[in-house]
Amino acid sequence: SETGVSPSLAGGVEMATGSCGKDGTLGAGMSEKGSNRNVQLSQEEGLLSQRFLPTQEFKTYPARWTVLLIYGLGSLVNAAIWISFASINSITREYYGVNDSAVNMLSVVYMILYIPGSFLASYLFVKLGLRGTMLTANVLNLLGAVLRYASAKNDQHPNDGGFGLLIVGQSLCGLVQPIFVNASAKIAATWFALESRDIATVIASMTNPIGTGLGQIWASLIVNDNGGIPLFLLTQFICSALVVVLVYFFFQDSPPTPPSFSQSTRHFSRQVSQVESKRFSHVTAEAGEEMSPYSMEDFKKLFRQPNFVWLSVGFGIGLAYFNSFVTVLGRLTEILDYSSDDAGILGALLLGFGLVGCAVAGPLMDYTHKYKTILRIFSTLAVCSVLSLCVVLRPNNFAALAIVISCLGFFMLPLLPISIECIVECTYPTPEEITSGIMISMGNVLSIGITFALQELINYSGKYQGIFVPYNYLQLGILVVTFMFIMRFNGSYKRLEAEHQSHSLATSNTDTLS
């Protein structure tokens, strides 16, 4: 049409303005004011379509790197808080006067709160946008860090009720972890063009594991048998406060124009939904209903897609193993007569070489876009690494253990961004934070049971008894099941196909005009 309103929008306008009876009433009666409201909204739609309808010219902005950096710092600090006490398990146990299960609960609480945190993340992204959601997440993370610091009195003693304050603060930080983790693909899609989107996803998704590795080293550098827990918690509190300041002053919600065709169409649809929501807001208000950003039917549609289920379950089991292994690594090395410093080094190697693996996987995905092939290769080698780990887990074998754990990180950590790209592609145009959130939520739920199972099997085995022990059977079994599910995944690249169709259409139109 001349106003640029799409056929579907035109139908919506006709429905809203032409469905009155001959007497000019609709239900209790639509007043002239209501008609004027619809005219105004129709004009908004026309202007909207002219501004946001998908074009063939897309632009990126330098601010995207600032947004990515600030997001990454927040995600990094949140992850460091999660794993703070894993490498100083025995020191934490003695300082707060609790048992191993209580110390592990400081990590497990993140997993328990992941599902409610994911619902909170989805709601906030719709209601507050990217900037408002990131600001809320970092403020809550800061409040959690304050409570954690308040739990410690001095190097020898916690405050009264110190462990209770610690677990409440940890829970606040755990509640917002899904906002950071689920937003990685969203930030990449919102700010980055097709040519750099995969690398941006890798960078964004890896900030959380970087924080996990930093958390392992952070604790080992500051805390020892003579104390250091109050200082350790203070440094994390200060870092959380600095990130809040950066988000408030420098974090932007979105670029002035979308960077890609897929984001342009999604941006347009979202703006249209907001206009339509305005039109019918008076109807829903009279009915006492509240519009929900996502319906249960949206989630049901996802679970009717076999490829979504295969990858979500397979990746979820693998993520559960990884989370659990990082959580119990301190206890596992303790029974094998390694020190807490050794545990910190191994945790850092796991994450450090994982980043190297991501540095390899990112350009591979960007250059080839063969996500499924890359997923299968890395999954196969990750299973081989776990098999090797079961063999080298024994006392006085630190060098071999360090090499195998480095390989495990190299092949296993890149599965996070690879799987996110696969799940986003096969479920497009469903929002990235929804699909990746469901997939990661599965992993965190399963992490709860696997963490306690691994802990109990490690304690049951006690000192080294060879490689044929229950916790090795569990590790290997988990990864074999993960491998079987991931190999069933064969989803299509819907988002890439949309981008290519847009490019073909633009080329065709250019040839026609010539």
N, C-alpha and C positions, 0 to 999 in steps of 0.2 A: 504494500500500500504506500501511498505518498508519504504518510507519517513514519513509515519504516516499521510499523508494528507487524510482527510475524502472524501467520494465519492462526496459530493457537492463541496468541494474545488477542487477535481480533475477535475470536470466538468468545473469549472471556469477557471482552468489552460488551459484545452483543448480549451475552447472558446477563450481565449486570445491569445494562441500561434498557434492554428491550424485553425483559421478561415480566413486566408489570401487567396487570390487568387493564381493561379498558377504562376502568375508573381511576387508574393511576395508583393503585395500591399494590403492595406486596406484603402478605402476612397482615400485620397490624396496620400497614400503610406506609408507603415510602413518600416522604415529604419532598418538597422542592429542594430543601437543603440536602437531602440524600442524593437527589439527582445531580445537583451541583458538585457534590463530593465525587460521584462517579465520573463526571466530566473532567474534574481536576485530576483524578487518578489515571484516566485514559490519556490525558496529556502527558502525565508523568511517564506512562508506558512508551509513548511515542518518543519522548526525549531519551528515555532509557535505551530503547532499541537503537537509536542513532548513535549513542555513545558506546554501548557495550556489545552490540552484535559482533560475532567473530569476524575479524579482518585477517588479511594475509601479512600485514606488517606488524611485527612484534619487536619489543625493545626490552633490554634489561638495564638495571640501574646499579651504580656503584654501591648504593646503600645495602644491597643484598648481602654483601660480605660482612658488613657491620651487624646486620640482623643475625646472620649465621654464627658469627663469633660470640655475640652476647647470649644467644640461645645456647650455644655450646658450653659457655662458662656456667650457666645455670644448671644445665644437665650434668655437667662434670661435678659440681659441688654436691648436688643431690645424690649422685651415685657414690661419691666418696663417703658421704654420711651413711649410706646404706651399709657399706661393707667395713665400716670403721673398726669394728672389734674382732673381725675374723682372724686377723694375724696376731692378735694379742689376747687370745681366748683365755689363757690361764691367768694372766694379769688382771683382766676384767673380772673374772670369776672371783678372785681373791679380794679385789678392791671393793666390789659391791656386795660381797658375801652371798653369792648365788651359785647355782649349779650350771653345768654345761648346757642344759636345755634352755635355761633362762637367757644365757648369752646368745645362743643361736636364735632365740626369739627376736632379738634385736634386728636380725636380718630377715627372719621369716615374716615379721609383721609387715614388711614391704609387700611380700607376696600375698598375704591375706587381704590387704587393702587394695590390691591392684584392680579388681573388678569394680568395686564402688568408686575407686578413683578414675576408672575409665569412663563410667557414666558421668561423673562430675566433669571430666575433660570434654566429653562430647557436648554437654550442656553449655559449658563456658565458652567453647569455641563458637557456638551459634549465637549466644547472647552477648558476649563481650568482644568477639573477634580475636585475632591472633595476639595483638598487643595487650589487650585487657586480660586475656587468659594468662599470658606469660607473666604479667605483673602480679596477678593474684597468686600464681604458683610460687613465685619467688618470695613474696611476702609471707606466705604460709611456711615456706621452707625456712625463712629467717626466724619465724616464731618458734618453729621446732628446734632450731639450733640454739635459741635463747634458753629453752627449757632444758635441753641437754646440758648446756653449760651450767645451769642452775643446780644440776644434780650433784656437782662435784664441789666439795668444800675445800680440800687441800690435797696434797700429794698422797697422804696416808688414809684419809677418810672422806666418804661422800657426805652430803647433807642428809638430814633426817628425811626418810622417804626418797632417798636419792635415786634408787633404781626405778621407782614409780614415775618420777619426773623424767628420767631417761627414756623409759618406754613410751610415755605420752609424747615427748618431743620427737622420738623416732617415728611414731605413728603419724604425726602431722607431716613429717617429711615424706613418709611412705605414701600418704594419701595423694600427694601431688606428683609422685614419680610418673604415673601414666601420662600426665600432661606433657612432660619432657619427652618421654620415650615415643608416645604416639604421634608427636608433632613433627618428627624428623622428615617423613615423606611430605607432609603438608607444607612445611617451610620450603622444601626443594621445589615443589610444584607451584607454590605461590610466587616465588621470587626468581626462579632459574629457568632458562630456556631449555629446549629439548637437548641441545648439544652438551649441556653441563649438568643436567638434572640428575643423572645417575651418580656422578661424582659428588654432587651436593648431598644426595641421600646418604651416601657412604660416610661423608664427613659428619653430617648431622647425627646419624645413628651411632657413630663410633665415639661420640663425646661421652656417652654413658659408660661404655667399657673403659675408656681412658680414665674416667673418674673412679671406676672400680679399682683399676690398677694403682692409681694415685692414692686411693684410700688405704690400700695394703701397705704402700711404702710410707705414707704420711704417719700412720700409727707407729710403725717400726722405728722411724727416725726420732720421734719425740718421746714415746712411752718406753720405759724399761722397768726393771724390778724395783727401782728406787722411786718411781712415781712418774708424773708427766701427763696423767689423764686430764687434769684441769686445763693445762696449757694447750693440749691437743684439741679439746672441745672449744676453747676460746678462739683458736686459729680458724676453725671451721665456722664459728659464729661470725667472725670478721669478714671472711670470704663471702658468706651468704649476704651480709649487709652490703658489700661492695657491688654484688650482682644486682641487687634491688635498685641501687642508685643508677647503674648503667641502663637497666631496662626502662626506668622512669624517664631518663633524659634522652636516650639514643635509640630505643627500639621502636621501629615503625610497624604499622599494622599490615600494609600491603603496598605494592608499587602503584604509581599513578595509572599504569596500563598493564594488562596481563602479559606475561612473557612468552606464552605459547598458545596454540589453538585449543588444546584440551582445557587449559585453565581459562581461556577466554569464554568458551561455551559454558563452563561451570559458573564463572563469574556472572555471566548474563542470566543464567537460570536462577541463581541465588537472588539477584536484584529483582527479577520478575516475581519471585516468591514473596519478597518483602512487600512489593506493591499489592499483590493479590491478598496478602495477609491484612494490609490496611483496609482494603475494600470490605472484607468480611469480618473485621474485628468487632464491629458492633453487633453482628449476628452471634458470634461465639461468646461475646460478653453477656448478651441477654440470655443465652443458653447456659451460662455458668461454666463454659468449657475453656480450657487453656490449650493453645496450640503447642504441640510437642515438636521439637526439631526432627526427631526420627520416630517412626512408628514401629510397632512390633512386627508389622508385615515386612518392613525393610530388612529386619534381621532374619526373618523366616526365609525371604528370598535368597539371602546369602547362603544359608545352610541347605538350600535346595540345589546348590551348585556343587557337584561332586569334587571338582578340582579345588574349590575353596576349602572344603572339608579335609581333603587329603593333606593339603599343605598346612592348614591351620593345626591339625592334630600332630602331624609329623614334626613341624617346627616347634610346636608347643612342648612336646616331649623332650626334644633336644635342648630347648631353652631351660626347661625344668632341670635337666641334668647339669647344665652349665652353672646355673644359679646355685644349685645344691653343692656342686663340687667346690665352687669358690667359697661357699659358706663353711664347709667342713674341712677345708684344706689345712687350716691351722691344727685342728684336732688329729687329722690323718697323719700329718708330719710329726706331731708330738708322739704318737705311739710308735713311730718308726725312729725315734730318738734324734729328730732334727729340731733345731731351735726355732723360736718365733721369728728371728731374723731370716732363717732359711725359708720359712713359710712366706714371709714378705717378699723375698727375692723370687720365689717360684710364682707367686701371684703376679708379680710385676712382669716376669717373663711371659706368663700366659697371656696377659693383656698386651704387652709390648709387641710380641710377635703376631698377635691377633691384628694389631694395627698395620703391621707390615703386610699381612695377608689381605687386609682391606685395601691397602695401597696398590696391590696387584689386581684385586677383583674389580675395583672401581673403574679404572681405565678399560679393563676388559669388557665390562658391561657397557660403558659409554661407546666403545669402538665397534663392538659386535652386536649388541642388544640380544645376544643369545642367552637369556637369563636361565632357561631351563637346563641347558647344557652345562653352564657354569655351576648351577645349583647341584647337579648330579655329581660332577667331578669333586667339588669340595665336600659333599656329604660322604662320598666313598672314602676319601682320604681322612676325614674326621673319624670314621669308624675304625680305620686302620690305626690311627693314633691312639684311640682308647684301648685297643687290643695291646698295643705296645706299652701303654701306661700300666696295664695290669701286670705285665711282665717285669717292669723295672721298679715297681713300688716295693722297695725293701731298704733296710738300713745300709749306711755306708755306700750309697750309690748316687750321691748327689749330682754328679756330672751327667750320668745317663738320664736321671730323672729330669734334670733341667732341660736337656735336649728334647726329650719326648713331650714335656709339657709345653715347650716352645712350639713344637710341631702341632700339638693339639690346638693351641691358640691360633696359629697361622691358618689352619683349615676350618676351625669351628666358628670363630668370631665373624668372619665374612658372611657366614650363612644368615646373619641378621639383616644386613642391607640387601643381600641377594633375594632373600625370602620376601622382604618388604616390597621390592620392585616386582617380583612375580605376582604377589597377591594383589597389589594395586593394579597391575596390568589386566589380570583376568577378571577383576570385579569393576573396572571402570564403567560408568562414571560415579560409582559409590565413593564418598569422601575418603581420602587416605587415612584420616585419623580413626575412622570407624573400622575399616578392614584390618589395618595393622594393629589397632587396639584389641580387637577380638582375638587375633592370632597370639599376641603377646600375653593377653589375659589368661589364655589357656595354659601357657607355659608357667605363669606365676601361680596359678591354682595348683597345678601338678607339682610345683616346686615344694609346696608345703609338705606333702606326704613323702616325697623323695628325700628331702632334707632330713626329716626325722628318721626315715628308714635307713639312710646311709649312716647317720650318727649312731643309731642303735647297733647296726651291724659292725661298725668300726669299734665301738665299745665292747661288743660281744667278742670280737676276735682278739682284742687286747694287743699284746706285743706281736711282732712279726711271726707269722706261721706259714709262710710260703705264699705262692701266687693263687693257690686254689682255696680262696676264702670267700665267704658270702658277699662282702661288699664289692669284690671284683666281679662276681657273677652278676650282681645287680647293675653295675656300671655297663658291662658289655651288653647285657640284655636290653637295657634302655636304648642304647645306640643302635642295636640291630632293629628294634621296632621302629625307631625314628627313620632309619634308612628305608625300611619297607614302605612306610607311608609316603615319604618324599619321592620315592621312585614311581609311585602311582600318579603323581601330579603331572598333568599335561595341559595346563591352561593356555588359552590363547592370549595374544598381545593386543587387547582391545584398544588401549590408549595409544599405542604406537600406530595401529591401523587408522585411528582417527586422525593422527598427525599426518600420516602419509596421504590419506585421502584429501586432506586440506591442501597439502602441497601439490598434489596432482590436479586438483580443481583450480588452484591458483595458476598453475602452468598452462592448463587448458584455456582458461579465460584470457591469459596474456596472449596466447597464440591466436585466439579468435579475434581479439582486438587488433592484432598485427595484420 
